[in-house]
Amino acid sequence: MSTIDSASVKAVFEQRSMYDAVVDGDYMFHVEINAAFGEWARAFGRPLRIVDLGCGDSGVAARGFTDAEVASYVGVDLAESSIAEARRSTAAWSDRVELICGDLLDALQQLPAGSANVVLASYSLHHFSTAEKQTLLAEIARVLEPNGALLWVDAVRRNDESRDEYIAALTSEVMDSWTALTIDERERACEHIRTADFPETEAWMMEAIAAAGFKVEKTLFREELFRGWELRKRQR
Ligand SMILES: C[S@@+](CC[C@H](N)C(=O)[O-])C[C@H]1O[C@@H](n2cnc3c(N)ncnc32)[C@H](O)[C@@H]1O
């Protein structure tokens, strides 16, 4: 179980309207992510066995993999309202879907080794401590088959940027630019960021990725505050 206050994280995401407005406003580059995931799936060219960590409403998987063959989909999220929405988003994959309402590290540890060929971690791992992220990466490597892919999208600090500096930059951006959210929603988003976001530097992420047995295959997108990569589990 995450050591971060998961009850407060859950409370934020149970009220879906705020994060829905973030996605609809494309403030965290979901349009780019959906396109990158779709392109990735076409190039991968095999039926997907997906594990989606912090799946939310499964919109990223459902939109990114509309044209892909999905052999199995396991989505995990803390928020019951997100899981209910995820059930609707993934209806086309019917009996190949398993949705788990709970902590993603606990769920990951229960999954069999080699049971996935793609793990999605889209804006969920920054809610874990540094040590937990290392455990998560090792568990993701265990659950992936050799040459399987981790699509990791997250809040990322510049190498010379402290957490406080990153939080100041992101909360300014939210208050100034995320205008599809009400002022109250923007303030709640900032409070959530201050208490529950623990982004790492890109240098730390690259080291942790290599230590867990992954290599960077491709940069999916790169923005000032958010980035995404396709990582491949090395064949041993
Ligand atoms: C910023 S949203 C991202 C949702 C979606 N993956 C996306 O990219 O839009 C983070 C999600 O992670 C979930 N989450 C955060 N911590 C979690 C944990 N410890 N276990 C399971 N889900 C978690 C939240 O409930 C929320 O739905």
The ligand as an ORCA input file, in Angstrom:
! r2SCAN-3c Opt
* xyz 0 1
  C      -3.995     11.872    -12.639
  S      -5.080     10.490    -12.637
  C      -4.601      9.621    -14.132
  C      -5.735      8.832    -14.730
  C      -5.400      8.240    -16.100
  N      -4.419      7.172    -15.997
  C      -4.932      9.312    -17.046
  O      -3.795      9.237    -17.519
  O      -5.691     10.236    -17.305
  C      -4.302      9.449    -11.409
  C      -5.118      8.200    -11.124
  O      -4.346      7.332    -10.313
  C      -5.197      6.816     -9.299
  N      -4.325      6.476     -8.160
  C      -3.511      7.290     -7.440
  N      -2.876      6.598     -6.492
  C      -3.280      5.307     -6.624
  C      -2.990      4.107     -5.930
  N      -2.133      4.080     -4.885
  N      -3.571      2.970     -6.341
  C      -4.469      2.967     -7.376
  N      -4.802      4.080     -8.069
  C      -4.204      5.227     -7.700
  C      -6.167      7.936     -8.989
  O      -7.355      7.469     -8.360
  C      -6.415      8.512    -10.377
  O      -7.499      7.913    -11.036
*
